[in-house]
Amino acid sequence: PPFKNAGRVVEYLGRYTHRVAISNNRILKLENGTVTFKWRDYRDGNKQKHMNLAADEFIRRFLIHVLPDGFTKIRHYGLLSSVNKSTKLRLCKKLTNTLVNEFPKDRLSTIELLNLLTGRDVTLCPCCGVGHLVRASP
């Protein structure tokens, strides 16, 4: 009943998948270079508290939550949540008669897994196709 049409569903989901670091209604005031905002202290019984920060510190903390270009903030809930994800996906695939890709039980390195998935040597230089790329740091 609360979702009368697809637009309402998209609007609802958009609040969760495209959320910013702090919403406008949590910022209470800006005076004399100090920002006051509401926050929730989960360690203290989920109490809502106010915090005062210098404007430059507030901006610094805000910018920590800005994702670099090419990254998208999407959170997974329901079937794709991290709790029991593999069990739920296996059940979904079984119920929908979807082919389950089984990989070897022993752990593969990232390079081995990429080679298995793509069917080509991903360490070859993408420009010349001759030299091998080597990981420089862990």
URDA-V453730 format. One record per backbone hydrogen bond with DSSP energy under -1.0 kcal/mol. CO is the residue of the C=O (numbers start at 1). NH is the residue of the N-H. Records with the same first field share a line. If there is no record, write none. Layout:
# URDA-V453730
CO->NH ; NH
This chain:
# URDA-V453730
5->9
6->10
7->11
8->12
9->13
10->14
11->15
13->16 ; 17
14->18
23->26
24->27
26->38
29->36
31->34
33->55
34->31
35->53
36->28 ; 29
37->51
39->49
40->42
41->47
47->41
49->39
51->37
53->35
54->58
55->59
56->60
57->61
58->62
59->63
60->64
62->65
63->66
68->71
77->80
78->81
82->85
84->88
85->89
86->90
87->91
88->92
89->93
90->94
91->95
92->96
93->98
94->97
109->113
110->114
111->115
112->116
113->117
114->118
115->119
121->124
123->133
125->129
131->125
